[in-house]
Amino acid sequence: MKALVFAESGQPLLVETRAAPQPEPGDLIVKVAYCGICGSDVHATDPGPFQIGTGTVLGHEFSGEVVESRASGFSPGDRVIGIPVRPCDTCRAESGECREHLGIRCPNARIVGMSPPVPGAYAEFVRIGARQVLRIPDGVDDRAAALAEPLAVGAHAVWAAGPLLGKRVLVIGAGPIGAATLLFARSAGARDVVVSEPEPTRRARAQRLGATAVVDPVAGALDMAFRDLTSGAPEVIFECVGAASLIRQCIELAAPLATVVVVGVCRVEDSFFPRRAIGKELRLQFVLGYVAEDFALALDLLGSGRLETDALISKIVSFDELPAVFEALRRPNPHGKVLLDPTRQ
């Protein structure tokens, strides 16, 4: 089968021919319909202590069709999405899922597409445990279903923030995760959902997806712009970028008793002044990924017809096109979600 492989830092992904995966008991082999390029994929190939191993087949945001099953309840032809977390060998042998119900938070779990032993879905076929898939509902096409993973991240972030009904919300960053967070914040009843994003195409996309207002943080003071739009400081802030100094900025922007949810993954050391957060009695909440219920909620949103998926998907690429696009995503860019279509020529 064709697969895209990480060779070394500073080099584009390579298209290689690899043996198709073989299922173990409890596994499914899924023919990949679409797979999204995640910012985590791009960052995982950056030099540094968190770089993935040479030979990794990336890709964890996928939809597809079961072509081989060694698990009860699934048959060839079933359309599924993956919850891309492979439990440790002990838990897989016992029940096929984490016995502590930690999912992605378990230190012994492996993320699909983040290490050579657990290849991902930048490939024609991917192996995944049957306990880590959900069926795609009728009425949701494969392309839309591939959005379930980033949507689940947004759902989990909004759940972690607590009740949003009537709240003034600021979302920092309008990439795919910021857009997903925006969608669920609106669904949760936030009065204001203001999105801060310097890239104009992404700002326009956020408005199309339902932001009550968008702000260019480069054009002026973000705190004043937010107050002018909402008559107050943010009561909930979602940091969806993962850059150094943003937690400090969120603490400065937040209203007293506000909640700051750190969704973006900063991969370098960072600092802030605890006294500033203590003085406002802020709640600082870090989140990691999702749980299965977040995927189910994402599929419900996709099936409701209330989500304009074309607004989220900015490009669909082939195997041969993906390496160049992948490298372009390292720099500031206007893209929403870019999808790999393994059948595209």
N, C-alpha and C positions, 0 to 999 in steps of 0.2 A: 504494500500500500504506500501511497504518498504521505509524507509527514514533513513538518517544518521543525528544524532542530537548532537549538542554541549551540554554537560551536565555541566561540570565545568572545570576550568583551571587546567592543569596538568593531566587530564584524557583523554583517547582516545575518539573519537566520538563513539556514540552508535547506533547500528542498532535497529530501532524501527518499530513497525507497527502503522501507522497513518491512519486516514480517508483521502480518496482522496479529493483533493480540489474541490470546487464547483464554477462555473463561475458566476460572476455578469454581468449585461448588459455591453457589450463592451469587455468582456473577452474571452479568449480561454483557454481550457485545453489541454496541450501538453504532450504526452507520450514521456518521455525523451529517446533519442537514445544514446547520449553521453554527459557527462558534465566534463569539465576540472577542475582540482584542481589549484586554483590561489594562488599566494603568499599572496594576500590580505586576502584570507580565512584563511591561516595559521596564519598570523599576527593578524587577528581579534579575535583569540582565546587566544592570549597572555594576561597575566595579565596587567592591567593598565587602564587608563581612556578611551581608545578606544575599550575595550573588548565588544564583542557582548553579548546579553542577553542569559541566560540559556533557552534551548529549541529551539534555532534557527536551522533551516534546512539550511545549507550553499549551495552554488553552484549557479554561475551566468554565466558560460560560457557553454551554452548548445545548442544542436540541437535536433530536434524531430519532431513528427507528431501530427497534430491537431486531437484530438479525440472527442472534443465537442466545439461548437462555439455558442456564443451569440453576434456575431458581423457580420455585413454584409461584404461580400467579402471573407470570409474564410469558408471552409467546412472540415469535417473530411477527413483525408487523405492528406491534404496539408502539405508539409514539410517546416519547418520554423526554424529560429534561433531567439533568444530573444535579444533585446536591454534591458538589465536588470535594468531599471529605472522605478519605479512606481510613477507617478505624485501624487501630493497631492489630497485630496478628492474634493476640489473645482474645480481644473482643470480637473479632471477625469469626473466630472459631466457636465462640460461645453463642452469639446471637446475630452476628452480622452488623452490629452497631455498637456504639460506645456504651458500656454498661453503666457509666457514671452520667450519661446523657449530657456530656460536655460538648460533643460535636466538634466544631472547628476550634474550640477553646482547649481541647485536650492536647497536652504537650506531646503525646505519643501518636497523634493522628498525623496523616500526611495529606496535603492538599493535592488534588489531581492536577498534573501539569506543572508542579513546582519542584520536581526532583526526577532524576533519571529512572528510579525504580517504579514511579507512578506516572506513566506518560499521559499527556493530556489530549485535547481534541483539536489541535492544529494538525489534523490527520483525517484520513478517510474513515477510520474506525477507532473507537475508544472502549476500554473495559471499565466497568463500574459495578459496584455491588448493588443488588436488587433493592436493598434497604436504603439505598442512597439515590433513588429516582422517584419521580412523580409522573403520573400520566398527564399528557397534554389534553386539556378538555376539547371536546368538539367545538368548533367555531374559532379556535385559536390556531393560527397557522404556525408552521415551524419557524419562520423568520421572527415573528413576534415572540414565540416561546423562548427563543434564545436570549431575550431580554430579561427573563425571570431572575437570573442571578444578580445583576446590578440592581434590579428593582427590589429584590429581597434585602440587599444591603440598606437601601433607603427605608424600607419598612422597619428593619431592625433598629435603625437609628431613631426613627420617630417613636417606636415603642419604648426605647430606652429613655427618651426625653420626658415621659409621663404625659398627663393630659395636656392637650394643646388647645382645647376649645376656647375661643375668644382671645388667644394669646397673640402678642406681637413677636413674629419670628423673623430671624435673619439667617439666610443660607449663604455661606461664603463659598463661592465656586459653583459654576454652572456646567461642569463636565457631566458625564453620565451619572455619577453618584450624586452630585448636587441636584441634577434634574430629577432623579428618583426620589430624593429626600423632599424636594419641593412637592412632588405629586402626592406623597403620603401625608405631608404636613397640611396640605389643602384638604385632603380627605378626612383628616383628623379634626377639622373645624377651626384651624387657626384663623384669626381675624385678618391678620396681615402676614403675608409671606413675601418678604423683600429679598431679592437675590443680588448679591454683589459679585460682579464678574467684569474683568477688564476687556475681554474679547467681544466685539460687537455681535458677531454671528451667534455666539453662545447666549448673549443677553437676549437677542431676538427669540432664540429657541425657548428660553425660560419664560418669556412673556407668552409665547404660543402655548406653552404647557400649563399656564394658569398662574404665574407669579402675579401678585397684586401690584408689584412695581419692580423695576430693575435699576441698579445703580452701577456706574462706572467708578470704582474706587480710586482710580488714577485722576479723575476729573476734579476731586475735591474731598473734603473731610467726610468720611463715611458716617461718623456719629451724627453730624449735623444733617446730612442727607436723610438718614433713617428717621430722625426726629421730625424733620419737615414733612415726611411722608406719612408718619404714623402717630405723631403727637406724643412720642415717648421713646425711651430706650428699649432695646430688644429684651424681651423676657425669656426667650429661648434662642440660642445661637447654635447652628450646625456648622462646624468647620469641616469642609469637604475638599480641602486642597492637600494638606499634609506638608506644608512648608514651614521652615523654621520661623519663629517669632509670631506665628498666627495665634497660638494659645494666649500669648501675652496680649495681643491685640483684642482678642475676644473678651478677655477679662476687663480690659479698659472700656470696651463698648457696652458691656452687659449692664442691665439695670440691677439694683439691689434685689437679692433673693432669686436671681435668674439662674437658668441652667445652661451650661455650655457642654455640647455634645461633640466630642472629638471623633470624627468619622475618617478624615484623611490620615494617611499613614506617613508620618515624618520619619525618615530613615537616618537622621543625624541627631546629635545631641541638641537639646533646646533648653531654654530657661525662661522663667517668668518670676514675678514677685508675688510670693504667697500672701504677703500682707495686703496687697490690693484685692485679692480674692476673698481673704478673710474679712476685710472691712465691709464688703458687700454681702457676705455670707452666701457665696455662690456655691452651686453644685457643679462639679467638674466630672463629667461622665465620659469614659472611654468606651468605645464599642469595637467589636471584632466580628465582621462578617454577618452571620445570620444563624437561625435555627430552621428546622424543616417547616415550621408554621409560617415563617416569613415567605418561603417559596410558595406555599399554598395561597397566601394572601396575594402575592404577586400574580399568580395565575388567575385568581378571582378578578383582579383588576383588569388583566388582559382580556378576560372573557366577558367583562361587563360592557365593552364597547365604549367606555368613557375615556380610554387612553388612545391618543393619536400616535401610534407607533412610528409613523413616518417622520414625526418630529424628532424622535430620538435617534433613528438610524440615519447616519449621514453618508455612508458608503458601504458597498459590498464588493469584496475583492476575491481574486483567485489565489491559488497557491503561489503562482509566480509573482503576483502583484503584492502580496502581503509583506515581504521583507522590506521593501522600500517604504510602504506606508507605516510599518512598525517603527522604522527609524525616524520618520517624520514626526511621530507622536512623542518623541523625546523633547521636542521643542514646543513652545506655546502654539496652539493651533485652534481652528474653529470647529473641529469635529465633535459630533455627538458620539454615538456608538458605531464603530466599524466592525463589520461582520465578514468572516471567511465563509465562502460557499465552496466546498470541495469539488463540486461538479462544474464550477465556472471555468470557462476556457479563456 
